[in-house]
């Protein structure tokens, strides 16, 4: 391991320092593949707000990048539009192999209009660098919510229902090879589950046909330092999984 990698791992607080291996060391436990139908908004009947939500999701599902960005910037679908400073659409390579999904913008994200900035963002960048990834290069970063909840409270179900079609469409447009779901809100939305992060780690899931791996959110890691080593294991697992996916897709000689 290089001296630079040692410095990065020391910065994110991981000790002892492991070397990446050619393949994931722990065999991923089999996990059920969620039914894609169960990941879409539930079918509704009747008139009124519920039908309007279905119609809105269908409109978003047909948008291209410019239309989607305009829709987020002008969105007034929930009360968060009244307290935000900026919407936080997402940032990175729109053809990336990696998509990282977080929960919601914080105060600095709201001020700058960019996800994962501030202390949590710096930790994320260090985590990515430790597995030879870099913000903006083959990586796209987005959140479940595009507006900051006041006081950084947890997203409410109605807010997630209104905002999640934007993330769904982002993933459809990018068509990544691996999604890294960081934190409870991202995992619950993408996997349609209320299971804990601890129970979902080290397993492979599928969302829209894309391999999905769950790990802790950087903001959580800043409050729970011992779990940094677990997040490092998850990153190694994700990196090895990507290598396996590419090997499987390579033409056979």
TORBA-317824 format. One line per 2 residues: their letters; for each residue x, y, z of N, C-alpha, C. Coordinates in nm, 4 decimals. Layout:
# TORBA-317824
a = X,Y,Z,X,Y,Z,X,Y,Z | ...
***
This chain:
# TORBA-317824
xx = 0.0849,-0.1190,0.0000,0.0000,0.0000,0.0000,0.0881,0.1235,0.0000 | 0.0528,0.2243,-0.0826,0.1349,0.3421,-0.0969,0.1236,0.4305,0.0256
xx = 0.2229,0.5201,0.0369,0.2199,0.6158,0.1475,0.0983,0.7065,0.1361 | 0.0608,0.7422,0.0109,-0.0569,0.8280,-0.0078,-0.1828,0.7580,0.0420
xx = -0.1975,0.6296,0.0096,-0.3149,0.5554,0.0567,-0.3156,0.5476,0.2087 | -0.1981,0.5293,0.2680,-0.1876,0.5271,0.4146,-0.2382,0.6570,0.4741
xx = -0.1994,0.7688,0.4120,-0.2429,0.8990,0.4646,-0.3936,0.9151,0.4536 | -0.4495,0.8682,0.3415,-0.5949,0.8780,0.3226,-0.6679,0.7960,0.4269
xx = -0.6231,0.6737,0.4497,-0.6900,0.5873,0.5474,-0.6764,0.6429,0.6873 | -0.5619,0.7012,0.7170,-0.5456,0.7632,0.8482,-0.6423,0.8788,0.8644
xx = -0.6652,0.9527,0.7557,-0.7558,1.0673,0.7615,-0.8988,1.0245,0.7895 | -0.9429,0.9135,0.7288,-1.0810,0.8705,0.7536,-1.0916,0.7845,0.8785
xx = -0.9808,0.7623,0.9469,-0.9848,0.6985,1.0777,-0.9917,0.5479,1.0745 | -0.9393,0.4849,0.9696,-0.9463,0.3400,0.9573,-0.8148,0.2779,0.9997
xx = -0.8192,0.1954,1.1027,-0.7037,0.1185,1.1486,-0.7539,-0.0155,1.2012 | -0.6908,-0.1280,1.1737,-0.5746,-0.1396,1.0858,-0.6124,-0.1143,0.9408
xx = -0.5130,-0.0974,0.8566,-0.5356,-0.0669,0.7164,-0.5267,-0.1954,0.6348 | -0.6332,-0.2189,0.5574,-0.6360,-0.3392,0.4749,-0.5930,-0.3064,0.3328
xx = -0.5473,-0.4085,0.2649,-0.5200,-0.3954,0.1224,-0.6424,-0.4426,0.0451 | -0.6703,-0.3741,-0.0665,-0.7764,-0.4221,-0.1542,-0.7324,-0.5532,-0.2166
xx = -0.8237,-0.6454,-0.2262,-0.7930,-0.7743,-0.2875,-0.8603,-0.7820,-0.4244 | -0.8174,-0.8834,-0.5011,-0.8717,-0.8959,-0.6353,-1.0197,-0.9269,-0.6333
xx = -1.0658,-0.9946,-0.5298,-1.2062,-1.0292,-0.5196,-1.2493,-1.0012,-0.3774 | -1.3793,-0.9843,-0.3590,-1.4292,-0.9563,-0.2249,-1.3994,-1.0740,-0.1345
xx = -1.3415,-1.0474,-0.0165,-1.3088,-1.1546,0.0760,-1.4323,-1.2222,0.1313 | -1.5296,-1.1453,0.1912,-1.6479,-1.2128,0.2422,-1.7446,-1.2415,0.1296
xx = -1.7903,-1.3636,0.1197,-1.8890,-1.3973,0.0181,-2.0205,-1.3307,0.0537 | -2.0785,-1.2616,-0.0418,-2.2048,-1.1924,-0.0150,-2.3149,-1.2945,0.0073
xx = -2.3917,-1.2749,0.1136,-2.5030,-1.3643,0.1393,-2.6106,-1.3431,0.0357 | -2.6755,-1.4506,-0.0109,-2.7812,-1.4324,-0.1099,-2.8887,-1.3406,-0.0554
xx = -2.9347,-1.2531,-0.1388,-3.0405,-1.1614,-0.0976,-3.1494,-1.1613,-0.2028 | -3.2730,-1.1520,-0.1603,-3.3810,-1.1513,-0.2569,-3.3744,-1.0276,-0.3438
xx = -3.4051,-1.0439,-0.4721,-3.4101,-0.9314,-0.5629,-3.5470,-0.8676,-0.5537 | -3.5526,-0.7404,-0.5120,-3.6832,-0.6775,-0.5003,-3.7546,-0.6743,-0.6340
xx = -3.8842,-0.6965,-0.6312,-3.9664,-0.6857,-0.7493,-3.9669,-0.5411,-0.7954 | -3.9257,-0.5128,-0.9218,-3.9241,-0.3738,-0.9652,-4.0579,-0.3042,-0.9470
xx = -4.1654,-0.3805,-0.9587,-4.2966,-0.3184,-0.9420,-4.3157,-0.2653,-0.8017 | -4.2503,-0.3325,-0.7044,-4.2669,-0.2890,-0.5656,-4.1891,-0.1627,-0.5361
xx = -4.0951,-0.1248,-0.6268,-4.0151,-0.0059,-0.6048,-4.0801,0.1185,-0.6630 | -4.1830,0.0990,-0.7450,-4.2532,0.2125,-0.8031,-4.3622,0.2585,-0.7079
xx = -4.4108,0.3815,-0.7238,-4.5212,0.4258,-0.6405,-4.6404,0.3338,-0.6549 | -4.7053,0.3052,-0.5437,-4.8166,0.2117,-0.5445,-4.9293,0.2652,-0.6312
xx = -4.9970,0.1724,-0.6993,-5.1100,0.2112,-0.7821,-5.2203,0.2673,-0.6943 | -5.2852,0.3722,-0.7429,-5.3899,0.4361,-0.6657,-5.5144,0.4504,-0.7508
xx = -5.6260,0.4622,-0.6873,-5.7516,0.4795,-0.7566,-5.8191,0.6052,-0.7066 | -5.9109,0.6572,-0.7863,-5.9861,0.7734,-0.7433,-5.9210,0.9018,-0.7890
xx = -5.9861,1.0128,-0.7585,-5.9374,1.1434,-0.7980,-5.8670,1.2107,-0.6822 | -5.8017,1.3226,-0.7091,-5.7435,1.4004,-0.6013,-5.5935,1.3899,-0.5960
xx = -5.5336,1.4255,-0.4800,-5.3876,1.4354,-0.4679,-5.3142,1.3066,-0.5002 | -5.3696,1.1889,-0.4654,-5.2972,1.0637,-0.4893,-5.2825,1.0380,-0.6391
xx = -5.3902,1.0604,-0.7145,-5.3821,1.0422,-0.8587,-5.2881,1.1442,-0.9199 | -5.2902,1.2670,-0.8676,-5.2007,1.3715,-0.9163,-5.0549,1.3331,-0.8945
xx = -5.0242,1.2683,-0.7810,-4.8879,1.2233,-0.7542,-4.8437,1.1211,-0.8573 | -4.9320,1.0261,-0.8933,-4.8993,0.9280,-0.9961,-4.8722,0.9952,-1.1300
xx = -4.9576,1.0920,-1.1662,-4.9400,1.1620,-1.2929,-4.8071,1.2383,-1.2942 | -4.7740,1.2990,-1.1825,-4.6498,1.3757,-1.1740,-4.5289,1.2844,-1.1883
xx = -4.5310,1.1686,-1.1211,-4.4208,1.0731,-1.1324,-4.4048,1.0257,-1.2763 | -4.5169,1.0050,-1.3445,-4.5103,0.9613,-1.4840,-4.4499,1.0695,-1.5725
xx = -4.4816,1.1950,-1.5446,-4.4218,1.3041,-1.6225,-4.2717,1.3110,-1.5995 | -4.2309,1.2996,-1.4740,-4.0883,1.3054,-1.4426,-4.0142,1.1900,-1.5093
xx = -4.0777,1.0739,-1.5166,-4.0131,0.9558,-1.5748,-3.9847,0.9716,-1.7237 | -4.0433,1.0720,-1.7885,-4.0193,1.0944,-1.9316,-3.9203,1.2086,-1.9576
xx = -3.8694,1.2721,-1.8519,-3.7853,1.3901,-1.8693,-3.6431,1.3552,-1.9101 | -3.5825,1.4459,-1.9881,-3.4397,1.4374,-2.0150,-3.3671,1.5205,-1.9095
xx = -3.2321,1.5282,-1.9191,-3.1561,1.5986,-1.8171,-3.1977,1.7450,-1.8016 | -3.2067,1.8228,-1.9107,-3.2460,1.9635,-1.8919,-3.3840,1.9785,-1.8284
xx = -3.4795,1.8966,-1.8724,-3.6133,1.9048,-1.8151,-3.6158,1.8665,-1.6688 | -3.5368,1.7655,-1.6328,-3.5323,1.7205,-1.4945,-3.4697,1.8269,-1.4042
xx = -3.3633,1.8892,-1.4511,-3.2988,1.9937,-1.3719,-3.3924,2.1124,-1.3509 | -3.4676,2.1480,-1.4536,-3.5641,2.2573,-1.4397,-3.6751,2.2192,-1.3427
xx = -3.7208,2.0945,-1.3507,-3.8280,2.0486,-1.2621,-3.7853,2.0555,-1.1158 | -3.6621,2.0164,-1.0864,-3.6130,2.0219,-0.9483,-3.5972,2.1666,-0.9034
xx = -3.5396,2.2498,-0.9886,-3.5126,2.3894,-0.9509,-3.6406,2.4667,-0.9214 | -3.7507,2.4273,-0.9850,-3.8773,2.5004,-0.9691,-3.9797,2.4227,-0.8870
xx = -3.9390,2.3132,-0.8268,-4.0344,2.2250,-0.7585,-4.0985,2.2929,-0.6377 | -4.2310,2.2790,-0.6273,-4.3068,2.3269,-0.5121,-4.4032,2.2194,-0.4633
xx = -4.3599,2.0928,-0.4772,-4.4486,1.9812,-0.4489,-4.4686,1.9546,-0.3003 | -4.3804,2.0076,-0.2163,-4.3981,1.9909,-0.0720,-4.3536,2.1188,-0.0022
xx = -4.3731,2.1241,0.1281,-4.3455,2.2449,0.2038,-4.1996,2.2839,0.2118 | -4.1074,2.1940,0.1749,-3.9655,2.2271,0.1819,-3.9276,2.3398,0.0861
xx = -4.0105,2.3627,-0.0146,-3.9805,2.4711,-0.1081,-3.9852,2.6070,-0.0391 | -4.0561,2.6162,0.0728,-4.0706,2.7441,0.1420,-3.9538,2.7735,0.2362
xx = -3.8743,2.6745,0.2683,-3.7645,2.6950,0.3640,-3.6262,2.6768,0.3026 | -3.6182,2.6308,0.1797,-3.4877,2.6066,0.1174,-3.4240,2.7369,0.0730
xx = -3.2923,2.7352,0.0634,-3.2178,2.8422,-0.0020,-3.1936,2.8055,-0.1476 | -3.1479,2.6824,-0.1689,-3.1258,2.6289,-0.3032,-3.1750,2.4853,-0.3091
xx = -3.2187,2.4435,-0.4251,-3.2365,2.3007,-0.4472,-3.0985,2.2395,-0.4690 | -3.0873,2.1101,-0.4392,-2.9589,2.0393,-0.4525,-2.9825,1.9214,-0.5464
xx = -2.9573,1.9443,-0.6737,-2.9938,1.8463,-0.7760,-2.9066,1.7218,-0.7709 | -2.7781,1.7427,-0.7730,-2.6821,1.6319,-0.7824,-2.5621,1.6816,-0.8590
xx = -2.4537,1.6067,-0.8549,-2.3312,1.6524,-0.9196,-2.2479,1.5326,-0.9630 | -2.1796,1.5500,-1.0762,-2.0886,1.4444,-1.1182,-2.1042,1.4080,-1.2642
xx = -2.0480,1.2949,-1.2974,-2.0463,1.2410,-1.4332,-2.1825,1.1797,-1.4645 | -2.2511,1.2339,-1.5650,-2.3859,1.1858,-1.5966,-2.3856,1.0534,-1.6717
xx = -2.2677,0.9981,-1.6959,-2.2553,0.8622,-1.7509,-2.1701,0.7745,-1.6586 | -2.1729,0.8063,-1.5331,-2.0862,0.7400,-1.4356,-2.1220,0.5932,-1.4166
xx = -2.0212,0.5149,-1.3821,-2.0446,0.3754,-1.3441,-2.0886,0.3648,-1.1981 | -2.0564,0.4671,-1.1192,-2.0905,0.4696,-0.9775,-2.1928,0.5788,-0.9507
xx = -2.2982,0.5462,-0.8775,-2.3903,0.6466,-0.8249,-2.3931,0.6330,-0.6727 | -2.3719,0.7448,-0.6045,-2.3771,0.7487,-0.4585,-2.5023,0.8248,-0.4176
xx = -2.5844,0.7622,-0.3348,-2.7115,0.8216,-0.2935,-2.7083,0.8467,-0.1438 | -2.7283,0.9727,-0.1060,-2.7397,1.0091,0.0339,-2.8833,1.0384,0.0713
xx = -2.9013,1.1072,0.1834,-3.0355,1.1276,0.2384,-3.0962,1.2606,0.1957 | -3.0405,1.3699,0.2430,-3.0967,1.5021,0.2175,-2.9880,1.6066,0.2379
xx = -3.0029,1.7241,0.1775,-2.9033,1.8300,0.1981,-2.9005,1.8784,0.3422 | -2.7822,1.9192,0.3864,-2.7668,1.9872,0.5143,-2.7549,2.1368,0.4914
xx = -2.7121,2.2072,0.5940,-2.7073,2.3531,0.5860,-2.6104,2.4015,0.4780 | -2.4913,2.3410,0.4710,-2.3937,2.3858,0.3719,-2.4364,2.3483,0.2309
xx = -2.4978,2.2303,0.2165,-2.5480,2.1889,0.0858,-2.6584,2.2830,0.0384 | -2.7457,2.3207,0.1315,-2.8545,2.4128,0.0998,-2.7994,2.5490,0.0570
xx = -2.6930,2.5932,0.1215,-2.6346,2.7230,0.0887,-2.5646,2.7218,-0.0471 | -2.5019,2.6096,-0.0809,-2.4209,2.6030,-0.2027,-2.4904,2.5344,-0.3193
xx = -2.5981,2.4618,-0.2920,-2.6687,2.3926,-0.3990,-2.5961,2.2705,-0.4513 | -2.5122,2.2092,-0.3666,-2.4333,2.0927,-0.4079,-2.4355,1.9887,-0.2967
xx = -2.4487,1.8600,-0.3314,-2.4558,1.7573,-0.2268,-2.3201,1.7239,-0.1675 | -2.3235,1.6791,-0.0429,-2.2040,1.6284,0.0255,-2.0895,1.7290,0.0225
xx = -2.1133,1.8463,0.0810,-2.0059,1.9415,0.1044,-1.9921,1.9569,0.2564 | -1.8991,2.0379,0.2994,-1.8771,2.0495,0.4423,-1.8013,1.9295,0.4962
xx = -1.8127,1.9060,0.6253,-1.7334,1.8025,0.6917,-1.7689,1.6633,0.6398 | -1.8981,1.6358,0.6237,-1.9386,1.5050,0.5717,-1.8897,1.4858,0.4291
xx = -1.8925,1.5917,0.3504,-1.8448,1.5824,0.2130,-1.6961,1.5552,0.2059 | -1.6203,1.6189,0.2950,-1.4753,1.5929,0.2960,-1.4458,1.4487,0.3352
xx = -1.5226,1.3955,0.4291,-1.5032,1.2560,0.4660,-1.5384,1.1648,0.3484 | -1.6479,1.1948,0.2784,-1.6837,1.1139,0.1615,-1.5726,1.1150,0.0584
xx = -1.5156,1.2303,0.0312,-1.4087,1.2376,-0.0684,-1.2868,1.1557,-0.0256 | -1.2573,1.1559,0.1032,-1.1462,1.0736,0.1527,-1.1782,0.9251,0.1390
xx = -1.3026,0.8885,0.1670,-1.3439,0.7496,0.1525,-1.3326,0.7043,0.0074 | -1.3773,0.7894,-0.0849,-1.3676,0.7548,-0.2269,-1.2223,0.7424,-0.2703
xx = -1.1393,0.8360,-0.2266,-0.9985,0.8320,-0.2650,-0.9308,0.7056,-0.2162 | -0.9747,0.6531,-0.1027,-0.9136,0.5318,-0.0479,-0.9354,0.4104,-0.1358
xx = -1.0385,0.4159,-0.2237,-1.0609,0.3050,-0.3177,-1.0457,0.3541,-0.4614 | -0.9574,0.4537,-0.4777,-0.9178,0.5027,-0.6105,-1.0334,0.5630,-0.6891
xx = -1.1276,0.6263,-0.6205,-1.2353,0.6987,-0.6865,-1.2220,0.8470,-0.6540 | -1.2862,0.9283,-0.7375,-1.2731,1.0731,-0.7194,-1.4044,1.1404,-0.7550
xx = -1.4438,1.2337,-0.6737,-1.5651,1.3107,-0.6977,-1.5624,1.3717,-0.8381 | -1.6694,1.3478,-0.9135,-1.6806,1.4059,-1.0467,-1.6198,1.3232,-1.1575
xx = -1.5451,1.2196,-1.1248,-1.4819,1.1347,-1.2255,-1.5390,0.9935,-1.2159 | -1.6293,0.9602,-1.3058,-1.6956,0.8294,-1.3076,-1.7814,0.8070,-1.1836
xx = -1.8167,0.9157,-1.1150,-1.8989,0.9096,-0.9944,-2.0063,1.0177,-1.0031 | -2.1293,0.9808,-0.9721,-2.2379,1.0794,-0.9629,-2.2938,1.0729,-0.8214
xx = -2.3180,1.1897,-0.7608,-2.3627,1.1984,-0.6221,-2.4967,1.2704,-0.6168 | -2.5931,1.2105,-0.5482,-2.7257,1.2703,-0.5363,-2.7856,1.2332,-0.4015
xx = -2.8969,1.2970,-0.3687,-2.9698,1.2683,-0.2458,-3.1121,1.2250,-0.2767 | -3.1738,1.1591,-0.1790,-3.3152,1.1238,-0.1912,-3.3989,1.2515,-0.2000
xx = -3.3748,1.3477,-0.1105,-3.4428,1.4768,-0.1137,-3.3529,1.5805,-0.1801 | -3.4138,1.6682,-0.2543,-3.3392,1.7754,-0.3208,-3.3447,1.9071,-0.2434
xx = -3.4204,1.9123,-0.1340,-3.4289,2.0310,-0.0500,-3.3972,1.9918,0.0944 | -3.3406,2.0863,0.1676,-3.3033,2.0599,0.3061,-3.4256,2.0601,0.3986
xx = -3.4436,1.9552,0.4786,-3.5452,1.9604,0.5844,-3.5000,2.0564,0.6940 | -3.5886,2.1401,0.7452,-3.5483,2.2368,0.8483,-3.4824,2.1683,0.9678
xx = -3.3714,2.2268,1.0130,-3.3019,2.1706,1.1272,-3.2373,2.0363,1.1011 | -3.2252,1.9983,0.9733,-3.1680,1.8684,0.9358,-3.2465,1.7515,0.9959
xx = -3.3756,1.7703,1.0149,-3.4579,1.6597,1.0660,-3.4668,1.5505,0.9611 | -3.5168,1.4323,1.0017,-3.5345,1.3219,0.9087,-3.6407,1.3555,0.8041
xx = -3.6236,1.3074,0.6813,-3.7264,1.3302,0.5795,-3.8592,1.2680,0.6206 | -3.9686,1.3359,0.5889,-4.1009,1.2825,0.6157,-4.1480,1.1995,0.4958
xx = -4.2338,1.0987,0.5194,-4.2774,1.0119,0.4096,-4.3361,1.0870,0.2905 | -4.4150,1.1895,0.3154,-4.4742,1.2648,0.2045,-4.3663,1.3348,0.1224
xx = -4.2650,1.3885,0.1890,-4.1559,1.4547,0.1186,-4.0795,1.3562,0.0313 | -4.0539,1.2375,0.0847,-3.9844,1.1348,0.0065,-4.0685,1.0940,-0.1135
xx = -4.1989,1.0764,-0.0937,-4.2870,1.0364,-0.2038,-4.2878,1.1415,-0.3145 | -4.2865,1.2693,-0.2771,-4.2893,1.3753,-0.3763,-4.1564,1.3896,-0.4495
xx = -4.0458,1.3688,-0.3789,-3.9137,1.3978,-0.4349,-3.8474,1.2776,-0.5009 | -3.8787,1.1574,-0.4564,-3.8069,1.0396,-0.5046,-3.8169,1.0164,-0.6555
xx = -3.9259,1.0561,-0.7247,-3.9239,1.0372,-0.8702,-3.8077,1.1071,-0.9395 | -3.7587,1.2169,-0.8827,-3.6428,1.2838,-0.9416,-3.5194,1.1937,-0.9356
xx = -3.4959,1.1313,-0.8202,-3.3814,1.0412,-0.8065,-3.3974,0.9190,-0.8959 | -3.5180,0.8650,-0.8998,-3.5439,0.7487,-0.9854,-3.5055,0.7804,-1.1298
xx = -3.5453,0.8981,-1.1769,-3.5143,0.9349,-1.3153,-3.3651,0.9589,-1.3338 | -3.2983,1.0180,-1.2365,-3.1535,1.0365,-1.2465,-3.0837,0.9021,-1.2675
xx = -3.1217,0.8031,-1.1902,-3.0589,0.6714,-1.2027,-3.0888,0.6100,-1.3385 | -3.2114,0.6280,-1.3861,-3.2473,0.5746,-1.5176,-3.1645,0.6389,-1.6281
xx = -3.1399,0.7682,-1.6180,-3.0630,0.8382,-1.7202,-2.9147,0.8019,-1.7149 | -2.8605,0.7856,-1.5949,-2.7180,0.7553,-1.5800,-2.6870,0.6107,-1.6188
xx = -2.7723,0.5182,-1.5760,-2.7521,0.3742,-1.6003,-2.6155,0.3290,-1.5451 | -2.5949,0.3437,-1.4162,-2.4657,0.3064,-1.3565,-2.4503,0.1548,-1.3458
xx = -2.3313,0.1132,-1.3091,-2.3077,-0.0283,-1.2817,-2.3304,-0.0614,-1.1345 | -2.2997,0.0340,-1.0458,-2.3140,0.0109,-0.9017,-2.3742,0.1355,-0.8365
xx = -2.4698,0.1124,-0.7477,-2.5241,0.2178,-0.6622,-2.4763,0.1924,-0.5205 | -2.4234,0.2957,-0.4570,-2.3837,0.2884,-0.3175,-2.4844,0.3712,-0.2373
xx = -2.5711,0.3030,-0.1646,-2.6743,0.3692,-0.0851,-2.6177,0.3998,0.0526 | -2.6055,0.5278,0.0838,-2.5437,0.5702,0.2090,-2.6501,0.6184,0.3066
xx = -2.6742,0.5387,0.4084,-2.7685,0.5784,0.5110,-2.9053,0.5157,0.4959 | -2.9842,0.5309,0.6027,-3.1130,0.4633,0.6117,-3.2120,0.5085,0.5046
xx = -3.2239,0.6399,0.4828,-3.3243,0.6894,0.3887,-3.2990,0.6365,0.2486 | -3.1733,0.6362,0.2054,-3.1399,0.5869,0.0724,-3.1676,0.4377,0.0613
xx = -3.1261,0.3615,0.1612,-3.1468,0.2165,0.1574,-3.2952,0.1819,0.1594 | -3.3726,0.2497,0.2429,-3.5148,0.2187,0.2526,-3.5876,0.2501,0.1236
xx = -3.5527,0.3605,0.0594,-3.6185,0.3954,-0.0662,-3.5814,0.2980,-0.1775 | -3.4531,0.2761,-0.1990,-3.4080,0.1966,-0.3124,-3.4421,0.0494,-0.2981
xx = -3.4421,-0.0021,-0.1754,-3.4643,-0.1451,-0.1532,-3.6037,-0.1752,-0.1012 | -3.6854,-0.0702,-0.0809,-3.8224,-0.0902,-0.0336,-3.8242,-0.1749,0.0933
xx = -3.7478,-0.1316,0.1923,-3.7332,-0.2081,0.3152,-3.7235,-0.1138,0.4340 | -3.7551,-0.1646,0.5516,-3.7312,-0.0878,0.6736,-3.6226,-0.1529,0.7588
xx = -3.5437,-0.2409,0.6972,-3.4360,-0.3098,0.7685,-3.3258,-0.2117,0.8068 | -3.2475,-0.2483,0.9063,-3.1381,-0.1631,0.9538,-3.0203,-0.1698,0.8570
xx = -2.9369,-0.0652,0.8620,-2.8152,-0.0642,0.7809,-2.7260,-0.1827,0.8177 | -2.7165,-0.2123,0.9454,-2.6307,-0.3225,0.9902,-2.6714,-0.4543,0.9267
xx = -2.8008,-0.4763,0.9095,-2.8479,-0.6027,0.8526,-2.8352,-0.6084,0.7007 | -2.8173,-0.4928,0.6365,-2.8096,-0.4872,0.4903,-2.6667,-0.4836,0.4384
xx = -2.5723,-0.4539,0.5235,-2.4328,-0.4449,0.4821,-2.3799,-0.5794,0.4329 | -2.2839,-0.5737,0.3405,-2.2171,-0.6943,0.2940,-2.3008,-0.7810,0.2033
xx = -2.4088,-0.7260,0.1502,-2.4981,-0.8025,0.0634,-2.5182,-0.7278,-0.0677 | -2.5491,-0.8023,-0.1718,-2.5770,-0.7434,-0.3022,-2.7272,-0.7398,-0.3256
xx = -2.7765,-0.6234,-0.3649,-2.9168,-0.6062,-0.3995,-2.9244,-0.5539,-0.5426 | -3.0452,-0.5454,-0.5940,-3.0660,-0.4919,-0.7280,-3.1723,-0.3843,-0.7225
xx = -3.1449,-0.2722,-0.7871,-3.2451,-0.1677,-0.8038,-3.2448,-0.1260,-0.9503 | -3.3594,-0.1376,-1.0163,-3.3693,-0.1100,-1.1592,-3.2628,-0.1871,-1.2367
xx = -3.2335,-0.3083,-1.1914,-3.1334,-0.3911,-1.2562,-2.9905,-0.3550,-1.2231 | -2.9701,-0.2576,-1.1338,-2.8354,-0.2118,-1.0994,-2.7932,-0.2711,-0.9648
xx = -2.6738,-0.3251,-0.9593,-2.6199,-0.3777,-0.8341,-2.6127,-0.2664,-0.7299 | -2.6677,-0.2926,-0.6122,-2.6784,-0.1905,-0.5077,-2.6183,-0.2428,-0.3780
xx = -2.5362,-0.1597,-0.3152,-2.4668,-0.1940,-0.1915,-2.4971,-0.0859,-0.0881 | -2.5165,-0.1277,0.0354,-2.5569,-0.0373,0.1428,-2.4406,-0.0143,0.2389
xx = -2.4252,0.1101,0.2811,-2.3258,0.1424,0.3829,-2.3737,0.2608,0.4658 | -2.2926,0.3013,0.5608,-2.3299,0.4116,0.6495,-2.3101,0.5469,0.5809
xx = -2.3880,0.6443,0.6239,-2.3758,0.7807,0.5732,-2.2554,0.8481,0.6405 | -2.1787,0.9286,0.5667,-2.0640,0.9963,0.6285,-2.0996,1.0795,0.7512
xx = -2.2164,1.1432,0.7511,-2.2557,1.2220,0.8686,-2.2720,1.1329,0.9910 | -2.3224,1.0114,0.9707,-2.3326,0.9153,1.0804,-2.1938,0.8761,1.1290
xx = -2.1026,0.8548,1.0364,-1.9678,0.8125,1.0741,-1.8955,0.9191,1.1557 | -1.9266,1.0450,1.1296,-1.8648,1.1521,1.2082,-1.9091,1.1477,1.3537
xx = -2.0272,1.0910,1.3781,-2.0786,1.0801,1.5150,-2.0478,0.9441,1.5772 | -2.0119,0.8470,1.4948,-1.9901,0.7098,1.5420,-1.8585,0.6586,1.4831
xx = -1.7489,0.7062,1.5375,-1.6171,0.6797,1.4803,-1.5830,0.5309,1.4687 | -1.6234,0.4446,1.5638,-1.5861,0.3028,1.5496,-1.6401,0.2362,1.4233
xx = -1.7493,0.2907,1.3668,-1.8074,0.2281,1.2481,-1.7366,0.2686,1.1193 | -1.6342,0.3537,1.1277,-1.5583,0.3884,1.0075,-1.4927,0.2653,0.9460
xx = -1.4454,0.1750,1.0295,-1.3821,0.0543,0.9753,-1.4824,-0.0314,0.9003 | -1.6081,-0.0329,0.9461,-1.7124,-0.1077,0.8756,-1.7407,-0.0438,0.7394
xx = -1.7440,0.0880,0.7356,-1.7656,0.1565,0.6087,-1.6518,0.1279,0.5114 | -1.5307,0.1194,0.5630,-1.4161,0.0855,0.4784,-1.4329,-0.0551,0.4206
xx = -1.4792,-0.1491,0.5004,-1.5056,-0.2839,0.4500,-1.6098,-0.2797,0.3382 | -1.7131,-0.1964,0.3556,-1.8173,-0.1847,0.2540,-1.7617,-0.1293,0.1238
xx = -1.6716,-0.0315,0.1346,-1.6110,0.0251,0.0150,-1.5240,-0.0771,-0.0575 | -1.4498,-0.1551,0.0176,-1.3700,-0.2624,-0.0437,-1.4599,-0.3633,-0.1143
xx = -1.5701,-0.3956,-0.0491,-1.6674,-0.4891,-0.1073,-1.7248,-0.4315,-0.2366 | -1.7594,-0.3033,-0.2350,-1.8152,-0.2396,-0.3535,-1.7135,-0.2356,-0.4668
xx = -1.5894,-0.2039,-0.4334,-1.4844,-0.1968,-0.5358,-1.4605,-0.3349,-0.5974 | -1.4555,-0.4374,-0.5158,-1.4367,-0.5730,-0.5666,-1.5562,-0.6164,-0.6508
xx = -1.6762,-0.5758,-0.6094,-1.7967,-0.6094,-0.6863,-1.7912,-0.5453,-0.8246 | -1.7503,-0.4185,-0.8304,-1.7371,-0.3530,-0.9606,-1.6373,-0.4259,-1.0496
xx = -1.5275,-0.4680,-0.9913,-1.4267,-0.5406,-1.0696,-1.4849,-0.6701,-1.1248 | -1.5625,-0.7406,-1.0439,-1.6250,-0.8640,-1.0894,-1.7260,-0.8382,-1.2009
xx = -1.8039,-0.7289,-1.1875,-1.9024,-0.6963,-1.2904,-1.8345,-0.6676,-1.4239 | -1.7246,-0.5950,-1.4189,-1.6538,-0.5638,-1.5418,-1.5910,-0.6883,-1.6034
xx = -1.5398,-0.7754,-1.5173,-1.4800,-0.8992,-1.5690,-1.5858,-0.9863,-1.6355 | -1.7047,-0.9908,-1.5752,-1.8128,-1.0720,-1.6315,-1.8611,-1.0169,-1.7641
xx = -1.8537,-0.8839,-1.7809,-1.9019,-0.8211,-1.9034,-1.7974,-0.8178,-2.0148 | -1.6708,-0.8445,-1.9813,-1.5643,-0.8375,-2.0807,-1.5775,-0.9500,-2.1812
xx = -1.5463,-0.9241,-2.3078,-1.5521,-1.0299,-2.4115,-1.4559,-1.1423,-2.3768 | -1.5034,-1.2610,-2.3957,-1.4190,-1.3779,-2.3705,-1.3292,-1.4065,-2.4900
x = -1.1997,-1.4240,-2.4627,-1.1050,-1.4500,-2.5714,-1.1086,-1.5962,-2.6110
***
